[in-house]
Amino acid sequence: MFEKILFPTDFSEVSLHALKNCVPKFFELGAKKLYLVHIVDITATDIEALELMKIDEEQLNNLADELRELGIEVEPIVKLGIPSLEIAEIAKEKDVDLIISPSKGENILRQMFLGSTASNLVRATKKPVLLIRYEWDEEEKRIKCLHDCEKIFDKPLVALDFSSCSIRIMEAVRKFEGLVKEGILLHVVDYGKAEELEENIAKAKQNLERYAKIVKFPVEREVSAGVASRGIIGLSIAKGATLIVMGKKGRSIIKDLLLGSTAERVMRDSKLPVLLVPCE
């Protein structure tokens, strides 16, 4: 299991819901320590920054105390700076295994253009990031998590492109393999000429056989052809997956996201949580 987890909070409704209702589940599943982080955004505050830090520090310590009552080891951290960059730096300094970040809204791409902390963090950090999906429930007039955090690792769909990043993805999956009931390994053939399709599918099936031996849980091996993001999301729905695991492209992800990469499209359109594994 991911033992050291970083959770950044801005004290918003979504963030607090995830912290109180989702994050504790990971400690029931085997996580050991939580770094609870709040960054006072120097680009967004008109209040005296040091004064605001004192107020936020008190609020963060209160949240940490609530979590300690649940038996969770918590280290609260308050810093001043640009949130995504500071969080990425703390994650590196503390050598965390996973960053958990809630994302909300029907159009996550729009949030990226507006510079949301979650999307900027995905670009900035070299640590795995788990995006937990929240949306507004119009009938109940409240924010709602779209999945059961206790069952996130039950049935992951792992998207592999057979690049060097695929080994890193499988290493991340092994962190939680003891919690997996069954999994799906997927490769989407979105390359080559039409007359090469049959051969490429056959080669992909052989490659998936090798990757299946890396993990200890039973896996289905699936190969499809077409647009990668559609294949990933479509199969995750058809197979009842509880999580999508895929790679991201280091620094070039900024360019990739703006151009509509597979990662961006899955983040935007999937209702499932997405675990993004850095490829460098």
C-alpha positions in Angstrom: 0.0 0.0 0.0 1.0 3.6 -0.4 2.4 4.3 3.0 3.2 8.1 3.0 0.3 10.1 1.6 0.1 13.9 1.0 -3.2 15.6 0.9 -3.4 19.3 0.0 -6.4 21.2 1.3 -7.7 24.7 0.5 -10.5 24.3 3.1 -13.1 24.2 0.4 -16.2 22.1 0.7 -14.9 19.5 -1.7 -11.5 19.3 0.0 -12.9 18.9 3.5 -15.4 16.3 2.3 -12.5 14.3 0.8 -10.3 14.7 3.8 -13.0 13.6 6.3 -14.8 10.9 4.3 -12.2 9.5 1.8 -8.7 9.9 3.1 -9.3 7.9 6.3 -10.2 4.9 4.2 -6.7 4.7 2.9 -5.4 4.3 6.4 -7.9 1.6 7.1 -6.3 -0.1 4.0 -2.8 0.2 5.2 -1.4 3.8 4.8 0.9 4.9 7.6 1.4 8.6 7.6 -0.5 11.7 6.3 1.1 15.0 5.3 -1.7 17.5 5.5 -0.7 20.5 3.5 -2.1 24.0 3.0 -0.5 26.6 0.9 -1.3 30.3 1.3 -1.5 31.4 -2.3 0.6 34.5 -2.7 -1.1 35.2 -6.1 -4.7 35.2 -4.7 -4.7 36.9 -1.3 -5.1 40.6 -0.5 -4.8 40.0 3.3 -1.5 40.3 5.1 0.1 36.9 4.2 1.7 36.2 7.6 -1.5 37.0 9.4 -3.4 34.7 7.1 -0.9 32.0 7.6 -1.5 32.1 11.4 -5.3 31.7 10.9 -4.9 28.9 8.4 -2.3 27.1 10.5 -4.8 27.0 13.4 -7.5 25.6 11.1 -5.2 23.0 9.7 -4.1 21.9 13.2 -7.7 21.5 14.2 -8.2 19.2 11.2 -5.1 17.3 12.0 -6.4 16.7 15.6 -9.6 15.3 14.2 -7.7 12.8 12.1 -5.4 11.9 15.0 -8.5 10.9 17.0 -9.1 8.3 14.2 -5.6 6.9 14.9 -3.9 8.5 11.9 -0.4 9.9 12.2 -0.6 13.4 10.7 2.0 16.1 10.0 0.4 19.4 9.2 2.3 21.8 7.0 1.5 25.4 6.1 3.6 27.4 3.6 3.4 30.5 1.6 3.8 30.3 -2.2 2.2 29.1 -5.4 0.2 26.0 -4.4 1.0 23.5 -7.1 4.8 24.2 -6.9 5.0 24.2 -3.1 3.0 21.0 -2.9 5.2 19.3 -5.5 8.3 20.5 -3.5 6.9 19.1 -0.2 6.0 15.8 -1.9 9.6 15.5 -3.1 11.1 16.6 0.3 9.0 14.1 2.3 9.4 11.5 -0.4 5.7 10.6 -0.3 4.3 7.6 -2.1 1.0 9.3 -3.3 -0.7 12.6 -3.5 -4.5 12.5 -3.3 -6.3 15.4 -4.8 -10.1 15.9 -5.3 -11.2 17.3 -8.6 -14.7 18.7 -9.4 -16.8 20.0 -12.1 -18.1 18.5 -15.4 -15.4 20.2 -17.4 -12.0 19.6 -15.9 -10.3 21.0 -19.0 -11.8 24.4 -18.2 -10.3 24.2 -14.7 -6.9 23.5 -16.3 -7.1 26.6 -18.4 -8.0 28.6 -15.3 -5.0 27.1 -13.6 -6.6 24.9 -10.9 -4.3 23.5 -8.2 -5.2 19.9 -9.0 -4.3 20.1 -12.7 -1.2 22.3 -12.2 -0.1 19.8 -9.5 -0.4 16.9 -11.9 1.9 18.8 -14.3 4.4 19.9 -11.6 5.0 16.8 -9.5 7.0 13.6 -10.1 4.9 11.7 -7.6 1.8 9.6 -8.4 -1.4 11.6 -8.1 -4.8 10.1 -7.4 -7.6 12.3 -8.6 -10.9 11.7 -6.7 -13.9 12.9 -8.6 -16.6 15.1 -7.2 -19.6 16.7 -8.8 -22.6 18.8 -7.8 -25.7 16.9 -7.1 -28.5 19.1 -8.4 -31.3 17.2 -6.8 -29.7 17.1 -3.3 -28.0 20.5 -3.7 -24.7 19.3 -2.4 -21.3 18.1 -3.5 -21.1 14.4 -4.0 -18.2 11.9 -4.4 -18.7 9.7 -7.4 -17.1 6.6 -5.9 -16.6 4.6 -2.7 -13.0 5.3 -1.6 -12.9 2.1 0.3 -13.3 0.1 -2.9 -11.1 2.2 -5.2 -8.5 -0.6 -5.6 -10.9 -3.4 -6.0 -10.8 -3.6 -9.8 -8.2 -1.3 -11.5 -8.0 -0.8 -15.2 -4.3 -0.4 -16.1 -3.6 1.3 -19.4 -0.3 0.4 -20.9 1.4 1.7 -24.0 4.5 -0.6 -23.7 6.9 2.4 -23.4 9.4 2.6 -20.5 6.6 4.3 -18.6 4.6 1.0 -18.5 7.1 -0.5 -16.0 6.7 2.5 -13.7 2.9 2.1 -13.9 3.2 -1.6 -12.9 5.5 -0.7 -10.1 2.8 1.7 -8.8 0.1 -1.0 -9.2 2.2 -3.4 -7.1 2.0 -0.9 -4.2 -1.7 -1.8 -3.8 -1.8 -5.2 -5.4 -2.8 -6.9 -2.1 -6.1 -4.9 -2.1 -7.0 -5.8 -5.7 -9.7 -8.5 -6.3 -9.1 -8.6 -10.0 -7.7 -6.2 -12.7 -7.7 -5.4 -16.3 -4.7 -4.7 -18.4 -5.5 -2.7 -21.6 -3.5 -1.7 -24.6 -5.1 0.4 -27.3 -3.7 0.2 -30.8 -3.9 3.7 -32.2 -0.8 3.5 -34.4 0.3 1.8 -37.6 -1.2 1.3 -41.0 -4.6 -0.4 -41.5 -2.9 -3.5 -43.0 -0.7 -3.8 -39.9 -3.6 -3.8 -37.5 -4.0 -7.5 -37.1 -0.2 -8.0 -36.5 -0.1 -5.1 -34.0 -3.0 -6.5 -32.0 -1.3 -9.9 -31.9 2.0 -8.4 -30.7 0.0 -6.3 -28.1 -1.6 -9.5 -26.7 1.8 -11.1 -26.3 3.1 -8.1 -24.5 0.2 -8.0 -22.1 0.8 -11.7 -21.3 4.3 -10.6 -20.0 3.0 -7.7 -18.0 0.3 -9.9 -16.4 3.0 -11.9 -14.7 4.3 -8.8 -12.8 1.3 -8.7 -10.4 -0.2 -11.4 -8.1 -3.9 -10.8 -8.7 -5.9 -12.2 -11.6 -6.1 -10.0 -14.7 -8.1 -9.8 -17.9 -6.0 -8.8 -20.9 -7.7 -6.6 -23.4 -6.5 -5.1 -26.7 -8.6 -2.7 -28.7 -8.1 -0.4 -31.7 -9.1 3.2 -32.1 -8.8 6.4 -30.0 -6.9 5.5 -26.8 -9.0 7.7 -24.4 -12.3 6.3 -25.7 -11.0 2.8 -25.4 -9.8 3.3 -21.8 -13.1 5.0 -20.7 -15.3 2.7 -22.6 -13.7 -0.5 -21.3 -13.6 0.9 -17.7 -17.4 1.3 -17.9 -18.0 -2.1 -19.6 -15.9 -4.0 -17.2 -17.0 -2.2 -14.0 -13.6 -0.9 -13.1 -13.1 1.0 -9.9 -10.0 2.9 -10.9 -8.1 3.9 -14.0 -4.3 3.8 -13.8 -2.2 5.4 -16.5 1.0 7.3 -17.1 1.8 11.0 -17.7 4.6 12.5 -19.7 6.8 14.5 -17.3 7.4 18.1 -18.4 5.8 17.7 -21.8 2.4 17.1 -20.1 1.7 20.8 -20.2 1.9 20.7 -24.0 0.1 17.3 -24.2 -2.8 18.5 -22.0 -3.4 21.6 -24.0 -3.3 19.6 -27.2 -5.8 17.1 -26.0 -3.6 14.1 -24.9 -5.0 10.7 -23.8 -4.3 11.7 -20.2 -6.2 14.9 -20.4 -9.2 13.3 -22.1 -9.4 10.6 -19.6 -9.1 13.1 -16.7 -11.8 15.2 -18.3 -14.3 12.6 -19.3 -14.0 9.7 -16.8 -16.3 9.4 -13.8 -13.8 7.1 -12.1 -10.9 8.1 -10.0 -7.7 8.3 -12.0 -4.2 7.4 -10.8 -1.6 9.3 -12.8 1.9 7.8 -12.6 4.9 10.0 -13.6 7.0 8.6 -16.5 10.4 10.0 -15.5 
